[in-house]
Amino acid sequence: MDVISDLHLQAHDPATAAAWRSYLGRGGFDALIILGDLFEVWVGDDVLDQASDAPEHRFWHACAAALRAASRHAPVYVMRGNRDFLLGAGFAQHAQVTLLDDPCVLAFGPQRWLLTHGDAWCLADTEYQAFRQTVRSPEWQAAFLQRPLAEREAIARQLRDASQARQSMQQAAHLPWADVDDATALHWLETTGAQHLIHGHTHRPAAHNLGRGHWRLVLSDWDASAQPPRAQRLSLDAGGGWHRHAEVA
């Protein structure tokens, strides 16, 4: 079973999308879990109902088709992330995937694995948490999805640009990046009876020993154009172990 996260697929990054499609096409997994931010942005499932020659629309249709093809060989599960939290039942039907709640527990072999995207537990980033609370509300989402598609796409670009500007300012000021709160992670692990936590979001792949037999496993993001390229998958085996593999050489 493979777990990946933070592909941030977009039409303007064909290299990463090609690496992801190649990975799906090889089908070397008996199940695949994608823990959020499959897409750089998602403005509503109705983009898959549109007949458009726009590059972004063709791209989203191609991604859904790749997932449909993969799901014919093995089940594919998708969790919403902070970039694609508007993925819904329409997308799941088009792509033939199963949407996961965040967080959720995977019982596999002798282990119980706690799965989350991770953004909700980066508690030190109070500005983001306030924003998250707003955009995850049913009222905000209903109002947003009622807007015309072109207007939604423009708003999404503005939000993405603002996020990237904020990240650049943090980097220039050498401010620490918010990370998943270990106390919160331990609370959820003990509440759910899970041994280990798997998450993405932070783009800092690592294995953190939380003590008491618990580990926090952080997934890599995917960027095939980076030097060196980044595209890790975490493979879980039925014996309870895990192994990291690089998909892009």
Stockholm file with secondary structure:
# STOCKHOLM 1.0

chainA/1-249         MDVISDLHLQAHDPATAAAWRSYLGRGGFDALIILGDLFEVWVGDDVLDQASDAPEHRFWHACAAALRAASRHAPVYVMRGNRDFLLGAGFAQHAQVTLLDDPCVLAFGPQRWLLTHGDAWCLADTEYQAFRQTVRSPEWQAAFLQRPLAEREAIARQLRDASQARQSMQQAAHLPWADVDDATALHWLETTGAQHLIHGHTHRPAAHNLGRGHWRLVLSDWDASAQPPRAQRLSLDAGGGWHRHAEVA
#=GR chainA/1-249 SS CEEECCCCBCTTCHHHHHHHHHHHHHCCCSCEEEESCSBSCCCCGGGGGCCCCCHHHHHHHHHHHHHHHHHTTSCEEEECCSSSTTCCHHHHHHHTCEEECSSEEEEETTEEEEECCSGGGCTTCHHHHHHHHHHTSHHHHHHHHTSCHHHHHHHHHHHHHHHHHHHHHHHHTTCCCCCCCHHHHHHHHHHHTCSEEEECSSCCCEEEEEETTEEEEECCCEETTSSSCEEEEEEECTTSCEEEEESCC
#=GC SS_cons         CEEECCCCBCTTCHHHHHHHHHHHHHCCCSCEEEESCSBSCCCCGGGGGCCCCCHHHHHHHHHHHHHHHHHTTSCEEEECCSSSTTCCHHHHHHHTCEEECSSEEEEETTEEEEECCSGGGCTTCHHHHHHHHHHTSHHHHHHHHTSCHHHHHHHHHHHHHHHHHHHHHHHHTTCCCCCCCHHHHHHHHHHHTCSEEEECSSCCCEEEEEETTEEEEECCCEETTSSSCEEEEEEECTTSCEEEEESCC
//
